[in-house]
Amino acid sequence: MRYSIMSLGLIGTIAMAQAAPAPAKPIAFTPPPDTAMPGKQFGAEVKLGENIFRHTTVYAHGIIGNALNCSNCHLDAGRLAGSAPMWAAYTAYPAYRTKNKKVNNFGMRLQGCFRFSENGKVPALGSQTIIALEAYSYWLATGAPTGAVLAGRGYPKLAAPPKPATYAAGLAVYKAKCSICHGADGQGQYSHDQTVFPALWGNQSFNWGAGMGSIKNAAEFVHANMPYGAVGTLSVQQAWDVATYIDSQDRPQDPRFLGTVAATRAKFHNNKFSMYGETVNGQVLGATK
């Protein structure tokens, strides 16, 4: 039997496609317990990292620009699967990020959290703050394979809402399910100047450049992790609605601001999941900060 060069190329392509390995199945992982925290100098650095993570407003005072602790978004001090756990993030870097269009190491990823989620200054690579957080995350990832897909990384993917999410429906969900902790005005609750429940918008919350400023990210987080103490009670529709409502409130300016809201949206927020630059209740979001 004779084959043309074209047919041989096609056969080779089919063979390679058939031989392609299936996507790796996520690997289950459990971080070490607090009782296994190391001692001596390294243990002291790990403990400092945990303290910064749990009590950021105290241990990173003067660096952050709001009243959020790292653990407000990465629940159980970065341990909880499905809540962007730090053990799964640590083993995923270095990696290319479309956000800054470069390969980032883990320290650079932490810097981004301070710039956007904490609306603060950017600690230098090699600073005690970054090193301590790296040490803590490294310890949480003890025994985890580097570069593997770990089950529970990030937030669980969420189906599209059955019907378009709306501000009005989100307000109803917020009043019924969220305001008891975060306040009717979204400004959170505090005790002795410490954050008990975080602000979801306004000056003490994350800025427009943060990942939670994406309705998709916020909906995934909310559906998997909220309401506090009643996880699993929100429908897919309710998660999208309340995420739309929360991300339709104003907050600190994107630190990448280009001089106008229109230019900043076109460069950094030109997608259906960002409300930056949209007009809500007569106000252009992002124009007042």
N, C-alpha and C positions, 0 to 999 in steps of 0.2 A: 504494500500500500504506500502511495506517495503522498506527502504533505507539502503544502506551500509554506513559505516563510511566515506568512500571515497566520495560517492555521496553527503552526507550531507555537507562535507567540500567544495566540488565544488559549491553546491548551496549557501552556506554561502559566498564564495568568490565572486560569481556572484552578490549576493544581495548587498554586500558591495561596489562593483564596480559601480553598478547601483545607489547606494545611495550617491556616492562621489559627493561633491558639485563642480559646475563648477568654473573655475578660476575666481577670482574676477575681475570685470571690473574696469579699471583705473578710478580714481576719478579726476574730473576736479578741478583745484585750481588756484586761482589768489593771488599773494602776495600783501601785503598792499602797498599803495603808499608812496612815500617819505614824503608827507604831514602828514602821520600818525606816523612818527617816534617819539618814546617816548622822554620825556625830562629828566631832572635831571641826576643823576649819571649813571643810566642804559642807558639812551639815548646817553650820551657822549661815552659810550663804544660801542654802536651800530654804532654810527657815525664814531668812530675810525676804527671799523671793515670794514665799507664801504670804508673808505679812503685807508686802506691797500689793499682792494680788487681791487679798481679802479686804484690806483696809487702805486702799489707794489714796483716799482723801487725807489720810494721816501720814503714811510712809512716802507718798510722792507729793506732799503738799509743796506748793511753789512750782511744781512741774506741770501738774494738770490744771485745766482751766474751767472745770465744772465740778459737780458733786457726785460723779460716778466712780464706783469701784470696778475693777476688772471683773470681779465675781458677780456683778449685776447682770452681765450678759453671758459670761462663761460660768454657769451655775456650779454649785458645790466646789467652789475654789478651783475651777478648771478641770474637775474630775468627771462631770456628768456627761455620759454619751448622749449625742443628739443636741448638745448645747455648746457646740464648738469647743470640745475639750482640748486642753493644751497638750496632752500626751499624743493626740493624733496630729496636731498641728506641728509639733516639734519634729516628728519623723518625716514630714512632708517637704521639708526645706533642706537645701536650696531649691528654689523653683522660680519659674518665670511668672511674673504678675502683669496682667494687662493694665492694671491700675497705674503703674509707673513705667510700664514697658521696659522692664529690665529683670534680670535674674536677681532675686532677693535671697539673702541668707535669713536665718531666723531672727537675728537681732534687728535687721532692717524691717522685718514684718512687725516686730514689737514697736519700732519707732513709728510706723504708720498708725498703730493703735493710739499712741499718745497724741499724734497730730490730729487725728480725726475723731475717734471715739471719745477720747479724753479732752478734746479741744484745747490741747496744751502745747507746751514746748516739746521739742524733740530731743530726748537724752542722747548723748553721743554714744556711738558704738564703743564698748570698753568702759563705759561709765558703770558705777556700782549698781545703779537701777537696772540697766539692761543685763548686766552679768548675773545679778541675783535672779531676775525673772527667767533668764536662760537656764540657770542652774536648777531652779524649781521645775521648769518644764521638762528638762532633761531627766530629772529624777522621776517625775511622774511617768515618763516613757520608759522606765527601766524594763528591759526585756522585750520591748516592742521592736519589730523588724523595721529597719530604715527603708524608706521608699515604698513600703507596702501600703495597700489600701486597708485602713483599719475601720472596722465597723463602728459607727457612731461618730465619725469625723463630721465636722460642720453641723448643719441642721438637716433633718430628714426632708427629702424632696416632697413637695406638696402639690396635689392635683390643682388644676385651674378651678376657679370658683364656678359653680353651676350657672350663676348669672353674674353680670358685671358688678363688681364691688362698688359701693357708694359711701360717701361721707356720712349721709344721714343714717344709713344702716349701721355704720361703724360707731357713730355716736351712741346709738341705742345699746350696742354691745358694750361699749366702754362704760357707760353709766351703770349697766347691770353687773358687769363682770370685773371691771378693772379699777374703777374709781375708789373703791373701798381701800385699796392699797396705795394707788398712785395719786389719789386726790382728784376732785372734780376738775381742777385746773391743770392736772397733769404734772404738778410740780413735786410730787413725791412726799415722803414723810421722813422726818429726822428726829433723832434723840441725842441730846447732848452734843449737838453739832456733827453727829455721825449719821450717814445715810442708812436708813432702814429700808425704804423702798425708793427706787431711783426716779428722778424726773424724766418724763418721756418727751418733753419738748421745753422750749424756753432756754434761758441762759445757763441753767445748770445741767443741761442734757448734752447729748452728742451733737456735733455740727453737721452741716449738709454734706460733707465729704465722707461721713462714716458709712460703714456697711449697712447699719440699721436704717439708714436713710433710703434704702431700697425697699419698696413695698414687698417685693418677693422675699427678701431676707427676713424682714420683720414678720411676715405672715408665717413663714416656716418656723421661726423661733417661737412665736406665740402658740401655734398649733401644737408643737411638740412639748412646750414647757410651761404654758400658762393655762388658766389662772393658777397662781401659787396655791398649792394644797388641793387643787381640783383639776389636775392635768387630765386631758381627755374629754372634758365636758364641752369644749368648743367644736362646732362643726367646721368643715373646710370653708364654707361660706362665711361664717362668723370670723374666722381667722383673717381672711382676706379683707373683710369689711373693716374690722377694727385696725388692721395694719394700715389701710388706706386713710382712716381717720387720724391715726397718730402721725403718720408721715405727711399729713396735710396741715400740720401746725408749724409755725415758724420756730426757728432755732438758730444757733450761731452760724455765721457765714462760713462757707467753704473757704479754707485757707488758700486755695488755689485761685481765688477770685481774680478775674481778668479785667475788672473795672466796670463791667456791666453785667446784670443778671443774664441778659440774652446771650452774651458771648460766653459766659461761664456755663450756661446750660448747653449751648451748642458744643462746647469742648468736652465737658465732663458728665453731663446729665441727659444727653439726648437719647432717652429710652423711655419706654412706657411704664417703668417701675419707679421713676423719679418724679416727685411733685415740684422739684425746684424750678422756679420760674413760672409755674402755673398760677392762675388766679383763683383764689378760694375766698368766698365771702367778701369779695371786693378787694382783696389784698393780694399783691404779687408776692409769692413766697420767695424768700431770699433777698428781698429788696430793703428790708428794714434793719439788717444787721451789718 
